Amino acid sequence: MYRAGITSRTVAIRCVAVLAVLVVAGCRSFDGEKVRAEHAERYPVELAARTEEMLSANQPLDLDACIRIALENNLDVRSSQIQQRIATLERKIAFANFLPVLDVGYMHYEFDPAIALELSDTTLRIDKIRTVTWQANMSIFNPATWFLYAMHKRGAEIAELVTTYTRQVTALQTTILYFQCLSLEETAQALDSELAAALETERRMASLRQEGLVSAWQADQAKVLVQARRLEYRRTQRELQRARADLLAAMGLSPTAEIALATQTPLEVPSGALEDWIAEALLGHPHLGIADRNVEIQKEQIKIAVAGFLPQVFGFATYPDSIDDFVDTSGQWIYGLSATMTLFNGFANVNEYKAAKARREESFLQREQASLAIILEVVRAHLMLETIAEQATLARSVYDVAAGRAAEAEQKWREGLIDSSEMFDLTAQRDKARGQSVAAKFQHQVGIATLLNVMGKTKIDIEEAEDDGTF
């Protein structure tokens, strides 16, 4: 037996040594610089290919198309979906506590040299012993397992709500960036018209300067005006490029790609009054659904704390089976019940029960805070939407006036009553007013999207592109 023990220890030491060598070799085989270089080379190519696949057949993109691509590719959405799957698996793991556990143990001994046993007139030589042990355990009475499963079930529901809210936030972010791009496009067009008017003024002032009708500083002033208009135009173009990059990133695509957007304003103000919007928000906002489940989780925590005072009963069964001929009875069942109960643990279970009750009260307050915050957000979104609507109405009126003046100036210019410079100035004012009117209309769409989001009604189940409403 002594030599057999030496053999077992030797084998164990060798196994540990081999595992240690494998672990060390694995650590040494990692080349951080190589891995980073390979990823830096591979990722942009893969991202560009995915971007080309998504954009090649869809441009120009309307709002629904942008949101649909974002919900499919956005990294935050994909991460929340993974967390949801993890929560579902954790719930299934918790359910395993209700099922029996079956273990199989195998032992193998070899003796070198073989052991000789004197049994009456017979000598028995033993060189190998092999034993298989079957063991089953089953929880008979353990209330904490039920409460733990209920907690994980609520946790899976929370993960689903988090995924829904992440998708809503992603849709809102995409909507805001979409209309920001459209607004900057209109602004760039207006600035292009102003630049053309400034260039015409510069040309006319240069001609007057040659004729001696204006002074040098007046001609230089026209040049400065052109520089200012060109600078503003280029700055707007860079802002537009940055907004498009932000939109592409929110859609999970390469920020360096080219994107064309279809002009549309599909969002409409939800029906009802402010009180109706608040009621819908309190009923449907994912944050409040999460708060409800947090309250339930804390209630289950109290039940688990109470279960700490109760005994735990388990059933077990063991069947060792020896695969050796010299053993007359090779196996037998051993079964029964085992129970444990905490008699005194320094009042830890008592204090845990008190702490669980306090956490439940805190969860109630957190739900009230979330409800109050949602109501406040709805009120703010309502007030902001009213302000934006008034600004859009005013901007439209300003544009109508500017368009009338520009039309009249163009008629006079055709009749030779005014020069080109004045006509171009009025045309630039009209284009600028139009850009401001369209931008206000886009901002009104953003206000509607914000209101829908705080009501928990952001559209995320987009199947087909709708009418783009081009105007």
C-alpha positions in Angstrom: 0.0 0.0 0.0 2.8 2.4 0.8 4.4 1.9 -2.6 1.0 2.3 -4.3 0.6 5.6 -2.4 3.9 6.8 -3.7 2.9 5.9 -7.2 -0.4 7.9 -6.9 1.4 11.0 -5.5 4.0 10.7 -8.3 1.3 10.6 -11.0 -0.5 13.6 -9.4 2.7 15.6 -9.2 3.4 14.9 -12.8 -0.1 15.9 -13.9 0.2 19.2 -12.0 3.6 19.8 -13.6 2.2 19.2 -17.1 -0.7 21.5 -16.5 1.6 24.2 -15.1 3.8 23.9 -18.2 0.7 24.3 -20.5 -0.5 27.3 -18.6 2.9 29.0 -18.7 3.2 28.2 -22.4 -0.2 29.6 -23.0 0.7 32.9 -21.3 3.9 33.1 -23.2 2.3 32.4 -26.5 0.2 35.6 -26.4 1.8 38.4 -28.4 -0.1 41.6 -27.6 1.5 43.6 -30.4 0.8 41.0 -33.0 -2.8 40.6 -31.9 -3.4 44.4 -31.9 -1.8 44.7 -35.3 -3.9 41.9 -36.8 -7.1 43.4 -35.4 -6.2 46.9 -36.5 -5.7 45.5 -40.0 -8.7 43.3 -40.1 -11.4 45.4 -38.4 -11.5 48.4 -40.8 -11.7 46.0 -43.8 -14.6 44.1 -42.2 -16.3 47.3 -41.1 -16.0 48.7 -44.6 -17.4 45.6 -46.2 -20.4 45.6 -43.8 -21.0 49.3 -44.5 -20.9 48.7 -48.3 -23.3 45.8 -48.0 -25.8 47.9 -45.9 -25.6 51.2 -47.9 -25.1 50.0 -51.5 -28.7 49.1 -52.1 -30.5 51.5 -49.7 -29.3 55.0 -50.5 -30.8 57.5 -50.3 -31.8 56.5 -46.8 -35.0 57.6 -45.2 -35.5 57.7 -41.4 -36.9 54.2 -41.1 -34.0 52.7 -43.1 -31.5 54.5 -40.8 -33.2 53.2 -37.7 -33.6 49.7 -39.1 -29.8 49.5 -39.9 -29.0 51.0 -36.4 -31.1 48.5 -34.6 -29.4 45.7 -36.5 -25.8 46.9 -36.2 -25.5 49.2 -33.2 -23.0 47.8 -30.7 -24.9 48.9 -27.6 -28.0 47.1 -28.9 -26.0 43.9 -29.6 -24.4 44.1 -26.2 -27.8 44.4 -24.5 -29.0 41.4 -26.4 -26.0 39.4 -25.2 -26.8 40.5 -21.6 -30.4 39.4 -22.1 -29.2 35.9 -23.2 -26.9 35.7 -20.2 -29.8 36.6 -17.8 -31.9 33.9 -19.4 -29.1 31.4 -18.9 -28.7 32.4 -15.3 -32.4 31.8 -14.8 -32.0 28.3 -16.2 -29.0 27.8 -14.0 -31.1 28.7 -11.0 -33.8 26.2 -12.1 -31.2 23.5 -11.9 -31.4 23.7 -8.1 -34.8 21.9 -8.3 -33.3 18.9 -10.2 -31.3 16.0 -8.8 -27.5 16.0 -9.1 -25.9 12.8 -10.2 -22.1 12.3 -9.8 -19.9 9.4 -10.9 -16.6 8.8 -9.3 -13.9 6.5 -10.6 -10.8 5.3 -8.7 -8.0 3.2 -10.2 -5.1 1.8 -8.2 -2.1 -0.2 -9.5 0.4 -2.0 -7.1 3.9 -2.5 -8.1 4.7 -5.2 -7.2 1.4 -7.0 -6.6 0.2 -7.4 -3.0 -0.2 -11.0 -1.8 -3.0 -11.7 0.7 -3.1 -15.0 2.7 -6.8 -16.1 2.9 -7.0 -19.6 4.6 -5.3 -22.0 2.2 -5.5 -19.6 -0.7 -3.1 -16.8 -1.6 -4.7 -13.8 -3.4 -2.5 -11.5 -5.4 -3.9 -8.0 -6.0 -2.3 -5.8 -8.6 -5.3 -3.5 -9.5 -8.3 -2.0 -7.8 -11.0 -0.1 -9.7 -14.1 1.3 -8.0 -17.0 3.2 -9.6 -19.2 5.3 -7.2 -22.7 6.5 -8.1 -24.0 9.3 -6.0 -27.3 11.3 -6.3 -28.4 14.4 -4.3 -31.8 16.0 -4.3 -33.0 19.1 -2.4 -36.1 18.1 -0.5 -36.8 21.3 1.5 -34.9 24.4 0.7 -37.2 27.5 0.2 -34.3 29.7 -0.7 -34.0 27.9 -4.1 -37.6 29.0 -5.0 -36.9 32.6 -4.1 -33.6 32.6 -5.9 -35.2 31.3 -9.0 -37.9 34.0 -8.8 -35.2 36.6 -8.5 -33.4 35.3 -11.6 -36.7 35.2 -13.5 -37.3 38.9 -12.6 -33.7 39.5 -13.6 -34.3 38.0 -17.1 -37.4 40.3 -17.5 -35.3 43.3 -16.5 -32.7 42.3 -19.1 -35.4 42.2 -21.7 -36.7 45.6 -20.7 -33.1 47.0 -20.8 -32.7 45.7 -24.4 -36.0 47.3 -25.3 -35.0 50.6 -23.8 -31.5 50.4 -25.4 -33.2 49.9 -28.8 -35.5 52.9 -28.1 -32.6 55.1 -27.1 -30.6 54.0 -30.2 -33.6 54.9 -32.4 -33.9 58.3 -30.8 -30.2 59.0 -31.2 -30.4 57.9 -34.9 -33.5 60.2 -35.4 -31.7 63.2 -33.9 -28.6 62.7 -36.0 -30.7 62.1 -39.1 -32.5 65.4 -38.8 -29.3 67.2 -37.7 -27.8 66.1 -41.0 -30.8 67.3 -43.0 -30.7 70.6 -41.2 -27.0 71.1 -41.9 -27.6 70.2 -45.6 -30.3 73.0 -45.8 -27.9 75.4 -44.0 -25.1 74.6 -46.4 -27.4 75.2 -49.4 -28.4 78.6 -48.0 -24.8 79.5 -47.3 -23.9 78.5 -50.9 -26.5 81.0 -52.1 -25.1 83.7 -49.8 -21.6 83.0 -51.1 -22.8 83.3 -54.7 -24.4 86.7 -53.8 -21.2 87.8 -52.1 -19.1 86.9 -55.1 -21.5 88.9 -57.3 -21.2 91.9 -55.0 -17.4 91.5 -55.0 -17.4 91.5 -58.8 -19.6 94.5 -59.1 -17.6 96.5 -56.5 -14.4 95.6 -58.4 -15.9 97.1 -61.5 -17.0 100.2 -59.7 -13.5 100.5 -58.2 -11.9 100.4 -61.7 -14.3 103.2 -62.7 -13.4 105.2 -59.6 -16.9 105.2 -58.3 -16.1 103.6 -55.0 -13.1 103.8 -52.7 -10.5 101.0 -52.1 -11.8 100.1 -48.7 -15.3 99.5 -50.1 -13.9 97.1 -52.6 -11.9 95.4 -49.9 -15.0 95.1 -47.7 -16.7 93.1 -50.5 -13.7 90.8 -50.5 -13.8 90.3 -46.8 -17.5 89.5 -47.1 -16.7 86.8 -49.6 -14.0 85.4 -47.2 -16.5 85.3 -44.3 -19.2 83.6 -46.4 -16.7 81.0 -47.7 -15.4 80.4 -44.2 -18.9 79.9 -42.9 -19.8 77.6 -45.8 -16.7 75.4 -45.2 -17.4 75.3 -41.4 -20.9 74.1 -42.1 -19.6 71.5 -44.5 -17.3 70.1 -41.8 -20.1 70.1 -39.3 -22.2 68.2 -41.8 -19.4 65.7 -42.4 -19.1 65.2 -38.6 -22.9 64.7 -38.2 -22.9 62.1 -41.0 -20.0 60.3 -39.3 -21.9 60.3 -36.0 -25.0 59.0 -37.8 -23.0 56.2 -39.4 -21.3 55.3 -36.1 -24.8 55.2 -34.4 -25.8 52.8 -37.2 -22.8 50.6 -36.5 -21.2 51.5 -39.8 -17.9 53.1 -40.8 -17.8 56.8 -40.1 -15.7 57.4 -43.2 -18.3 56.1 -45.7 -20.5 58.3 -47.9 -24.2 58.5 -47.1 -27.1 60.1 -48.8 -30.3 60.9 -46.9 -33.8 61.3 -48.2 -35.6 64.4 -46.9 -38.8 63.5 -45.0 -40.7 64.5 -41.8 -42.7 61.4 -40.9 -43.3 61.9 -37.2 -46.6 63.3 -35.9 -47.5 64.6 -32.5 -49.3 61.9 -30.4 -53.0 62.5 -29.8 -54.3 63.5 -26.4 -53.4 66.1 -23.8 -50.5 66.4 -21.4 -52.3 64.3 -18.8 -52.8 61.5 -21.3 -49.2 61.6 -22.3 -48.2 61.3 -18.6 -50.5 58.4 -18.1 -49.1 56.6 -21.1 -45.5 57.2 -19.9 -46.3 55.8 -16.4 -47.8 52.7 -18.0 -45.3 52.0 -20.8 -41.9 53.4 -20.0 -39.3 50.6 -19.7 -37.6 52.4 -16.7 -40.7 52.0 -14.6 -41.1 48.3 -15.7 -37.5 47.8 -14.5 -38.3 49.6 -11.2 -41.3 47.3 -10.6 -39.2 44.2 -11.0 -36.5 45.6 -8.7 -39.2 45.9 -6.0 -40.1 42.3 -6.6 -36.5 41.2 -6.4 -36.1 42.9 -3.0 -39.3 41.2 -1.8 -37.7 37.9 -2.8 -34.5 38.9 -0.9 -36.7 39.2 2.3 -38.0 35.7 1.7 -34.5 34.4 1.3 -33.5 36.1 4.6 -36.5 34.4 6.3 -35.4 31.1 4.8 -32.1 31.5 6.6 -34.0 30.7 9.9 -35.4 27.4 8.5 -33.8 24.0 8.2 -32.6 22.7 4.8 -33.3 19.1 4.0 -31.5 17.1 1.3 -31.9 13.5 0.1 -28.9 11.5 -1.0 -28.1 8.0 -2.4 -24.7 6.5 -2.9 -23.8 3.2 -4.7 -20.1 2.2 -4.7 -19.4 -0.6 -7.1 -16.0 -2.3 -7.0 -14.9 -4.0 -10.2 -12.7 -6.6 -8.5 -13.3 -10.4 -8.3 -11.8 -10.8 -4.9 -14.7 -8.7 -3.4 -17.7 -10.9 -2.7 -20.2 -8.1 -2.4 -19.2 -5.6 -5.0 -21.7 -2.9 -4.2 -24.5 -1.7 -1.9 -26.9 1.3 -1.7 -26.4 3.9 1.0 -29.2 6.4 1.1 -31.0 8.8 3.6 -31.7 12.4 4.5 -29.4 15.1 5.7 -30.5 18.4 7.3 -28.8 21.5 8.4 -30.1 24.4 10.4 -28.4 27.5 11.7 -28.7 27.9 15.4 -26.6 30.9 16.0 -24.3 32.9 13.6 -23.7 36.0 15.5 -27.2 37.4 14.6 -26.0 37.7 10.9 -29.3 36.2 9.7 -31.3 38.6 11.9 -29.4 41.6 10.6 -29.6 40.3 7.0 -33.4 40.2 7.4 -33.5 43.8 8.6 -31.2 44.9 5.8 -33.4 43.1 3.2 -36.5 45.0 4.6 -34.5 48.3 4.3 -33.5 47.5 0.7 -37.2 46.8 -0.1 -38.1 50.2 1.2 -35.3 51.8 -0.8 -36.6 50.1 -4.0 -40.1 51.6 -3.3 -38.5 55.1 -3.1 -36.4 54.5 -6.2 -39.6 53.6 -8.1 -41.3 56.8 -6.9 -38.2 58.8 -8.0 -38.3 57.1 -11.4 -42.0 57.9 -11.8 -41.5 61.5 -10.8 -38.6 61.9 -13.2 -40.7 60.4 -16.0 -43.5 62.9 -15.3 -41.0 65.7 -15.3 -39.5 64.6 -18.6 -42.9 64.5 -20.2 -43.7 68.0 -19.0 -40.4 69.3 -20.3 -40.8 67.6 -23.7 -44.3 69.0 -23.9 -43.1 72.6 -23.2 -40.2 72.2 -25.6 -42.5 70.9 -28.3 -44.8 73.9 -28.0 -41.8 76.3 -28.2 -40.4 74.6 -31.2 -43.8 74.6 -32.9 -44.1 78.3 -32.5 -40.6 78.9 -33.8 -41.4 76.7 -36.8 -44.5 78.8 -37.5 -42.5 82.0 -37.3 -39.7 80.7 -39.5 -42.2 79.7 -42.1 -43.8 83.2 -42.0 -40.3 84.8 -42.4 -39.6 82.6 -45.4 -42.9 83.5 -47.0 -42.1 87.2 -46.7 -38.5 86.7 -48.0 -39.8 84.6 -50.9 -42.2 87.3 -51.9 -39.5 90.0 -51.8 -37.1 87.8 -53.8 -39.8 87.1 -56.5 -40.5 90.8 -56.7 -36.8 91.6 -57.0 -36.3 89.1 -59.7 -39.2 90.6 -61.7 -37.7 94.1 -61.3 -34.2 92.8 -62.3 -35.7 91.4 -65.5 -37.1 94.8 -66.2 -33.8 96.5 -65.4 -35.1 98.4 -62.4 -32.5 96.9 -60.0 -29.0 95.6 -60.5 -27.8 92.0 -60.1 -26.2 92.7 -56.7 -29.4 93.7 -55.0 -31.3 90.8 -56.7 -28.7 88.3 -55.4 -28.8 89.7 -51.9 -32.6 89.3 -51.7 -32.3 85.8 -53.2 -29.7 84.9 -50.6 -32.0 86.2 -47.9 -34.8 84.0 -49.2 -32.6 80.9 -49.3 -31.4 81.6 -45.8 -35.0 82.0 -44.6 -35.9 78.8 -46.3 -33.1 77.0 -44.6 -34.1 78.3 -41.2 -37.7 77.3 -41.9 -36.7 73.8 -42.9 -34.3 73.5 -39.9 -37.2 74.5 -37.6 -39.4 71.9 -39.2 -36.7 69.3 -38.6 -36.2 70.5 -35.0 -40.0 70.0 -34.5 -39.5 66.4 -35.6 -36.8 66.0 -33.0 -39.1 67.4 -30.4 -41.8 64.8 -31.3 -39.2 62.0 -31.2 -38.1 63.1 -27.8 -41.7 63.2 -26.5 -42.4 59.7 -27.9 -39.2 58.5 -26.2 -40.1 59.8 -22.7 -43.5 58.2 -23.2 -41.9 54.9 -24.0 -43.4 54.8 -27.5 -40.4 55.1 -29.7 -40.9 53.0 -32.8 -38.5 50.0 -32.9 -40.5 47.4 -34.8 -39.7 48.7 -38.3 -40.4 46.3 -41.1 -40.7 48.3 -44.3 -39.8 51.9 -45.3 -42.8 54.2 -45.3 -43.6 57.1 -47.5 -40.8 59.6 -47.2 -43.0 62.6 -47.2 -40.5 64.7 -49.3 -41.5 68.3 -49.5 
